[in-house]
Amino acid sequence: MGRRDVRADPSILLLLRIYQSVGLLKNLHQGDYHVTVIAPQNYSLFTPLLPSATVGTVEARSLVEPLRRTLARVRGHFIQAKAVDLEMAEKLLEIETATGERLYVPYDKLVIAVGSSSNTHGVPGLEHCFQLKTIPDAQAIRRRIMDNLELASLPTTSEETRKKLLSFVICGGGPTGVEFAAELVDLMNEDGMQYFPKLLRSQMSVHIVQSRDHILNTYSEKISEYAEARFKREDIDVVTNARVNKVSEDSVSVSIKDPKNPSAPPTLREIPSGFTLWSTGIAMNPFVKTVTQKLPNQFHRKAVEVDNHLRVTGAPQGTVYAIGDASTIETGLVNHLLELFDECDTNRDNKINYEEWQNMAKAIKKKFPLAESQFAQVKEIFDDYDTDKDGSLGLNEIAEMFLRISNKITTLPPTAQVANQQGVYLAKKFNALTKSSPNLAANDISINNDELYYKPFRYLHLGSLASLGSAGAAFDLEGVGSFAGGLVAMYAWRSIYWSEQTSTRTRLLLMIDWVKRGIFGRDLSRF
């Protein structure tokens, strides 16, 4: 394995999965870098609308944009393959094509945006479950739903078998599970009642199994209660404080805890199931796991840790980045304790007085934007941790402070909103790099010093959205508050996600799908 030839212009290599890096591709300046995208499929996908594709509300092709079309703007290259290994010292990525052939691709900057895997939680029988992360997942779910409806419509189908076929169990009460349940009920209430025997609607059952006290637990309590009240009116069975023990071909076994009596043994329940969706959180992608095993100080169980410039911690500086579900920004201030202490102890007395502490707080806010809210009350924090009341903080006192505050810092959610902002941030940073040094060569060492060219990443939370079906939606908007409503809220939800589509082409296709559905109803064909 030899070293690659040094090129005159630096190259960016993207490992792309679904929507994760579209923000980067759409904002890079044309011609500044040699861009190569490696992905297992030739499309980018906006996943929040996937539940609508499972019941024919929108078509799957309306949600995807060919990567080659997106790459044409920056004159990039696309390789359909998956990443299997990484040689960081040599700046070489090992990939495997669909034919099983393995080869190495060189890079100057590597951006890992491979997303995440589903968290199994060690539950047996998940081979009987469906997942909802990709277009093939949505298509498989759609076929299964239509198969179940057709089999349940046969006059030879017994009542017991029909109830099992029409029992849909959703493991996970997050946005994906809730939106899928709402779409499923809308399918039966609107199109199912019109084109299938009405008996099917009366015997259909939808169950949401949630381990927390409420569904949509990352939203405000008001939204969770609104969603549960709406689902109760639709006869959707929301099972809270429950954990899945086992999944079989025709049932789901759960254990339910009594929140009023935590010491009591859980109640066991067997839910018949003709369809089971698994949507219970994320786990580390296999390639990300391979990368973390090669690096020191990588302790996160679900993602690779990056710094506030989105550089992978432990990798050669400024060469490997990670965004989206594949990454998490490190929040451990303790890891930088000695560095910050030495930088701010200007009088070298091995203590931090209040003036030095003010400078330290400013440095922390600048280097760690996630911790900014925790350092709003500078004077109060100083007084709280000055345990001996000598007007200064020793190393042990600051260590205790960093440890406690790190536990309070909330990591960024694994959402499309975060991934898109991170992609846009990297594009602007890479653009700033070439603008500041237009003649910079790939072997120039300053190409890897991000601090010289751009500020740390700062996430701007715009809010959270969740569809509750064709007659409702829930919003948790930053600076506005939480609210949920009916038809007007549903159109607002559609407008926001319509504007977030990857191209004008997909916006037009999505609009046509919504109009077709309004006039002709959903497409109930199986293909």
C-alpha positions in Angstrom: 0.0 0.0 0.0 1.9 3.0 -1.2 1.3 6.7 -0.5 -0.9 8.6 -3.0 0.6 11.2 -5.3 0.3 14.8 -3.9 -2.2 16.8 -6.0 -2.1 20.5 -6.6 -5.7 20.9 -5.3 -7.0 19.3 -2.2 -9.7 16.7 -2.4 -12.8 16.1 -0.3 -14.1 12.5 0.0 -17.7 12.1 1.3 -19.2 9.0 2.7 -22.9 9.7 2.2 -26.1 8.1 3.5 -29.5 9.5 2.7 -29.9 13.3 3.5 -26.8 13.7 5.7 -24.4 15.6 3.5 -26.6 17.4 1.0 -26.1 20.7 2.8 -22.3 20.3 2.2 -22.7 19.5 -1.5 -25.1 22.3 -2.2 -22.9 25.0 -0.5 -19.4 24.1 -1.7 -17.9 26.5 -4.1 -17.5 25.0 -7.6 -14.0 24.1 -8.6 -12.3 24.6 -5.2 -12.0 20.9 -4.4 -12.0 17.5 -6.1 -15.2 16.0 -4.6 -15.9 12.3 -4.6 -19.0 10.8 -3.0 -19.1 7.2 -1.9 -22.5 5.8 -1.1 -24.3 2.4 -1.3 -27.1 4.0 -3.4 -27.3 6.7 -6.0 -29.7 9.0 -4.3 -30.2 11.3 -1.4 -33.3 11.0 0.7 -35.2 13.4 3.0 -36.3 10.9 5.6 -39.0 12.8 7.6 -41.5 12.2 4.9 -40.8 8.4 4.7 -43.9 7.5 6.8 -46.1 9.1 4.1 -44.5 6.9 1.4 -45.5 3.7 3.3 -49.2 4.1 2.6 -49.2 5.9 -0.8 -49.7 9.4 0.5 -46.6 10.4 -1.5 -44.6 8.3 -3.9 -41.1 7.1 -2.9 -39.5 8.6 -6.0 -40.8 12.1 -5.0 -38.5 12.0 -1.9 -35.2 11.2 -3.6 -32.7 13.1 -5.7 -30.0 11.4 -7.7 -26.6 12.0 -6.3 -25.1 12.5 -9.7 -27.5 15.3 -10.3 -26.5 17.0 -7.1 -22.8 16.4 -7.7 -22.9 17.9 -11.2 -22.9 21.4 -9.7 -19.4 20.9 -8.2 -18.3 18.6 -11.0 -17.8 15.8 -8.5 -17.5 12.0 -8.9 -19.7 9.3 -7.5 -18.7 5.7 -6.6 -21.5 3.3 -5.6 -19.9 1.3 -2.8 -19.6 1.0 1.0 -16.7 2.0 3.2 -15.1 -0.9 5.1 -11.8 0.4 6.6 -9.7 3.5 6.9 -5.9 4.1 6.9 -5.6 7.5 8.4 -1.9 7.7 8.3 -1.9 7.0 4.6 -5.1 9.0 4.0 -6.7 6.1 2.2 -10.2 4.8 2.5 -10.9 1.1 1.7 -14.3 0.5 0.0 -16.2 -2.5 -1.3 -18.2 -2.3 -4.5 -21.4 -4.2 -5.2 -19.4 -6.9 -7.1 -17.3 -7.5 -3.9 -14.2 -5.9 -5.3 -12.2 -3.9 -2.8 -10.1 -0.8 -3.6 -8.5 2.2 -1.9 -9.5 5.8 -2.5 -7.2 8.6 -1.5 -8.4 11.8 0.3 -7.2 15.0 1.8 -10.3 15.7 3.8 -12.8 12.9 4.6 -16.3 13.6 5.7 -18.1 10.7 7.4 -21.9 11.0 7.1 -23.0 7.4 7.1 -25.8 7.8 9.6 -26.6 5.2 12.2 -28.0 1.7 12.6 -31.1 0.7 14.6 -30.6 0.0 18.2 -31.7 -3.6 18.9 -31.5 -3.4 22.7 -30.7 -7.1 22.7 -34.3 -8.0 21.9 -34.6 -11.5 20.2 -36.7 -11.9 17.1 -36.0 -8.6 15.3 -35.8 -10.5 12.0 -39.6 -10.4 12.1 -39.6 -6.6 12.2 -39.6 -3.9 9.6 -37.6 -0.7 9.9 -38.1 2.7 8.3 -34.8 4.3 7.3 -34.6 3.9 3.5 -36.7 3.8 0.4 -36.5 0.0 0.1 -37.8 -0.1 3.8 -40.8 2.1 2.8 -41.6 0.0 -0.3 -41.4 -3.2 1.7 -43.7 -1.8 4.4 -46.2 -0.7 1.7 -46.3 -4.1 0.1 -46.8 -5.8 3.5 -49.7 -3.5 4.4 -51.5 -4.1 1.1 -50.9 -7.8 1.4 -52.4 -7.9 4.9 -55.4 -5.9 3.8 -56.0 -8.1 0.8 -55.6 -11.3 2.8 -58.0 -10.0 5.5 -60.6 -9.2 2.8 -60.8 -12.8 1.6 -64.1 -14.5 2.6 -62.1 -17.6 3.6 -60.1 -15.8 6.3 -61.2 -16.6 9.8 -62.0 -13.8 12.2 -59.0 -14.7 14.5 -56.6 -14.6 11.5 -58.1 -11.3 10.2 -57.6 -9.6 13.6 -54.0 -10.7 13.6 -53.4 -9.5 10.0 -54.9 -6.2 10.9 -52.9 -5.8 14.2 -50.0 -3.3 13.6 -47.5 -3.0 16.4 -45.0 -0.1 16.5 -42.1 -0.4 18.8 -41.0 3.1 19.7 -43.0 6.3 20.4 -40.7 8.8 18.7 -41.6 10.9 15.7 -41.1 8.1 13.1 -43.4 5.7 15.0 -46.0 8.3 15.8 -46.2 9.6 12.2 -46.4 6.1 10.8 -49.3 5.2 13.1 -51.1 8.4 12.1 -50.6 7.6 8.4 -51.8 4.0 8.9 -55.0 5.1 10.6 -55.6 7.8 7.9 -55.2 5.1 5.2 -58.0 3.0 6.8 -60.3 5.9 7.7 -60.2 7.6 4.3 -59.3 5.0 1.5 -59.8 1.8 3.4 -63.4 2.5 4.3 -64.1 3.4 0.7 -62.5 0.6 -1.1 -62.2 -2.3 1.4 -64.9 -4.1 3.4 -65.9 -1.9 6.3 -65.4 -4.8 8.6 -61.7 -4.4 8.2 -61.7 -1.0 9.9 -63.6 -2.3 12.9 -61.2 -5.1 13.4 -58.0 -3.1 12.7 -55.8 -2.3 15.8 -52.7 -0.1 16.1 -50.4 -0.4 19.1 -47.5 1.9 20.0 -45.1 0.5 22.6 -43.1 3.2 24.3 -40.6 2.7 27.1 -41.1 6.2 28.6 -44.1 7.8 30.3 -45.2 9.6 27.1 -44.9 9.3 23.3 -42.9 12.1 21.7 -41.0 12.4 24.9 -38.4 14.7 23.4 -41.1 17.3 22.7 -42.9 19.4 25.3 -45.4 17.7 27.6 -48.2 19.6 26.1 -47.5 18.1 22.6 -47.2 14.6 24.1 -50.6 14.9 25.8 -52.2 16.3 22.7 -50.9 13.4 20.6 -52.0 10.8 23.1 -55.5 12.4 23.3 -55.8 12.4 19.5 -54.7 8.8 19.3 -57.1 7.8 22.0 -60.0 9.2 19.9 -58.7 7.1 17.0 -58.6 4.0 19.2 -54.8 3.7 18.9 -53.5 1.7 21.8 -50.5 3.6 23.4 -48.7 1.3 25.8 -46.3 3.4 27.9 -43.7 2.4 30.5 -43.3 -0.8 28.4 -40.3 -2.7 27.1 -40.3 -5.3 24.3 -39.1 -8.7 25.6 -39.4 -10.7 22.4 -40.7 -10.4 18.8 -42.1 -13.5 17.0 -43.6 -13.9 13.6 -47.2 -13.2 14.9 -46.8 -11.5 18.2 -44.9 -9.0 20.4 -44.2 -9.8 24.0 -43.9 -6.7 26.3 -43.4 -6.0 30.0 -45.3 -3.0 31.5 -44.2 -1.3 34.6 -46.5 0.5 37.0 -45.2 4.1 37.4 -47.1 4.4 40.7 -45.5 1.3 42.1 -41.9 1.0 40.6 -41.0 -1.9 43.0 -43.8 -4.1 41.7 -43.0 -6.8 39.1 -43.9 -5.7 35.6 -47.1 -7.0 33.9 -46.5 -9.2 30.9 -48.6 -8.8 27.8 -48.7 -10.6 24.5 -49.8 -8.4 21.6 -50.9 -10.3 18.4 -49.2 -8.8 15.3 -49.5 -9.1 11.6 -46.9 -6.3 11.1 -44.2 -5.0 13.5 -42.2 -1.8 13.0 -39.0 -1.4 15.0 -38.2 2.3 15.6 -36.6 2.5 19.1 -33.4 4.6 18.7 -30.0 4.5 17.1 -26.8 2.5 17.4 -23.4 2.9 15.9 -22.9 2.3 12.2 -20.5 -0.6 11.5 -18.0 1.6 9.7 -18.1 4.2 12.4 -17.4 1.4 14.9 -14.3 0.4 12.8 -13.1 4.0 12.9 -13.5 4.4 16.7 -11.6 1.2 17.4 -8.6 2.7 15.7 -8.6 5.9 17.8 -7.8 6.8 21.4 -10.3 8.5 23.7 -13.4 7.3 21.8 -15.9 6.2 24.5 -19.3 7.0 23.1 -21.5 3.9 22.4 -23.6 5.3 19.5 -21.4 7.6 17.5 -17.9 8.9 16.9 -16.9 11.8 19.0 -15.9 15.1 17.2 -14.7 18.4 18.5 -16.5 21.7 18.0 -15.0 22.0 14.5 -16.6 18.6 13.7 -13.1 17.0 13.4 -13.0 13.4 14.6 -11.2 13.3 18.0 -7.9 11.4 17.8 -7.6 11.5 14.0 -4.9 13.6 12.3 -6.0 17.1 12.8 -8.2 18.5 10.1 -8.3 15.4 7.9 -11.3 13.4 9.1 -14.7 15.0 9.9 -18.0 13.4 10.9 -21.6 14.9 10.8 -25.2 13.8 11.3 -26.2 10.6 13.2 -22.6 9.2 12.8 -21.2 11.8 15.2 -21.6 13.4 18.5 -19.9 16.6 19.7 -17.8 15.9 22.8 -19.1 17.6 25.9 -16.3 16.5 28.4 -14.8 19.7 29.6 -12.6 17.7 31.9 -10.6 16.5 28.9 -9.4 20.1 28.4 -9.0 21.0 32.0 -5.2 21.3 32.1 -5.1 23.1 28.8 -7.6 25.8 29.9 -6.1 26.1 33.4 -2.6 26.7 32.0 -3.9 29.2 29.4 -5.9 31.3 31.9 -3.6 31.2 34.9 -1.8 34.3 33.7 0.0 35.1 37.0 1.2 31.5 37.4 0.1 31.1 41.0 -1.6 27.7 40.2 -5.0 29.3 41.0 -7.7 31.1 39.0 -8.9 34.4 40.5 -12.1 36.0 39.4 -10.6 38.0 36.6 -8.9 34.9 35.2 -12.1 33.0 35.7 -14.0 35.5 33.5 -11.4 35.0 30.8 -11.8 31.2 31.2 -15.6 31.4 30.9 -15.2 33.4 27.7 -12.7 30.9 26.3 -15.1 28.0 27.2 -18.1 29.7 25.5 -16.0 30.3 22.4 -14.5 26.8 22.1 -17.6 24.8 23.4 -20.8 26.4 22.1 -22.8 23.6 23.6 -21.7 24.6 27.0 -22.6 28.3 26.6 -25.9 28.2 28.4 -24.2 26.5 31.4 -21.9 29.5 31.9 -24.5 32.3 31.7 -24.1 33.2 35.4 -20.3 33.6 35.7 -20.2 35.2 39.2 -22.6 32.6 40.7 -20.7 29.7 39.3 -17.4 31.1 40.7 -18.9 31.6 44.2 -20.5 28.1 44.2 -17.3 26.3 43.5 -15.0 28.5 45.6 -15.5 26.1 48.5 -12.8 27.5 50.7 -13.9 31.1 50.0 -10.4 32.3 49.3 -11.4 34.3 46.3 -9.8 31.8 43.8 -10.4 28.4 42.3 -7.8 25.6 42.6 -7.4 22.8 40.0 -9.5 20.4 42.1 -12.3 22.9 42.4 -12.4 23.6 38.7 -12.2 19.8 38.0 -15.3 19.3 40.1 -17.0 22.2 38.3 -16.2 20.8 34.8 -17.3 17.3 35.8 -20.7 18.5 37.1 -21.4 20.9 34.2 -20.4 18.3 31.6 -23.1 16.1 32.9 -25.7 18.9 32.4 -24.7 19.6 28.8 -27.2 18.2 26.3 -25.9 16.6 23.2 -27.4 17.4 19.8 -30.4 15.3 18.6 -29.8 12.9 15.7 -32.1 14.8 13.3 -32.0 15.9 9.7 -32.0 19.5 11.0 -28.7 19.0 12.8 -27.1 17.0 9.9 -28.0 19.7 7.4 -26.6 22.6 9.5 -23.4 20.7 10.1 -23.1 20.0 6.3 -23.6 23.7 5.6 -21.1 24.6 8.3 -18.4 22.4 6.8 -19.1 23.8 3.3 -18.6 27.4 4.5 -15.5 26.4 6.4 -13.9 24.7 3.4 -14.9 27.7 1.2 -13.3 30.0 3.7 -10.1 27.9 3.6 -9.7 28.2 -0.2 -10.7 31.9 -0.1 -8.1 32.7 2.5 -5.4 30.7 0.8 -6.4 30.4 -2.9 -3.1 28.8 -3.9 -3.1 26.3 -1.0 -1.8 22.9 -2.0 -2.9 19.6 -0.6 0.4 19.1 1.2 0.3 22.5 2.9 0.1 21.7 6.6 -2.0 24.8 7.4 -4.9 23.3 5.4 -5.6 21.2 8.5 -5.7 24.1 11.0 -9.4 24.9 11.1 -9.1 27.5 13.8 -7.2 29.8 11.4 -10.0 30.0 9.0 -13.4 29.5 10.7 -15.3 29.6 14.0 -16.5 26.4 15.8 -19.9 24.9 14.9 -22.9 26.4 16.6 -26.2 24.7 16.3 -29.4 26.8 15.9 -32.4 24.8 17.0 -35.3 25.9 14.8 -37.8 23.6 16.5 -39.3 20.1 16.2 -42.2 19.0 14.1 -44.4 15.9 14.1 -47.3 14.9 11.8 -50.4 13.5 13.5 -52.1 12.5 10.3 -54.1 14.3 7.7 -56.0 16.5 10.2 -53.2 17.5 12.6 -49.6 18.3 13.4 -47.5 19.2 16.4 -44.9 21.9 16.6 -42.2 22.7 19.2 -40.6 25.9 17.8 -37.7 27.7 19.4 -38.7 31.1 20.6 -42.4 30.6 19.7 -43.4 27.7 22.0 -45.2 24.4 21.7 -48.6 24.0 20.0 -50.6 21.5 18.1 -53.6 21.8 15.9 -55.7 20.4 13.1 -55.9 21.2 9.4 -54.1 24.5 9.5 -51.2 22.9 11.5 -51.1 20.0 9.0 -50.7 22.5 6.1 -48.0 24.4 8.0 -46.1 21.1 8.6 -46.3 20.3 4.9 -45.1 23.8 3.9 -42.0 23.5 6.2 -41.0 20.1 4.9 -41.8 21.0 1.3 -39.3 23.9 1.6 -36.7 21.6 3.0 -36.6 19.3 0.0 -33.3 18.8 -1.8 -34.3 20.3 -5.1 -37.0 22.1 -7.1 -37.7 18.8 -8.8 -38.6 17.0 -5.6 -40.6 20.0 -4.4 -42.7 19.8 -7.6 -43.1 16.0 -7.4 -44.2 16.3 -3.8 -46.7 19.0 -4.5 -48.2 16.9 -7.3 -48.4 13.8 -5.0 -50.3 15.8 -2.4 -52.7 17.2 -5.1 -53.3 13.7 -6.5 -54.0 12.3 -3.1 -56.5 15.1 -2.4 -58.4 14.4 -5.6 -58.1 10.7 -6.2 -57.0 9.3 -2.8 -54.0 7.2 -2.1 -52.6 4.7 -4.5 -53.7 1.3 -3.2 -51.9 -0.8 -5.8 -49.2 -3.3 -4.7 -45.9 -3.2 -6.6 
